[in-house]
Amino acid sequence: MIAVHVQMMFATASSVVPHIKEGRVRALAVTTLERSSVLPDVPTIDELGIKNFDATTWHGLVAPARTPSEVIATLHRALATTPQ
């Protein structure tokens, strides 16, 4: 968006808040059912009329197909014990 290759995008707040505060991009809405604490003046999509719109991000962790099982187990333990 900043390079003007696209006109609209969905992004995580953490990746765009600095650009919003600098005035480089404009937030139209947040995709959760409640307003964001970091962007309290930005309405939800639900508030704008698309009722019950609730989309949050998710993250996946991938590894090469032949990653040793010990490495996978270590990653799993680290992720499973990390506080949410």
Beta strands, then each sheet from edge to edge (+ up, - down):
end
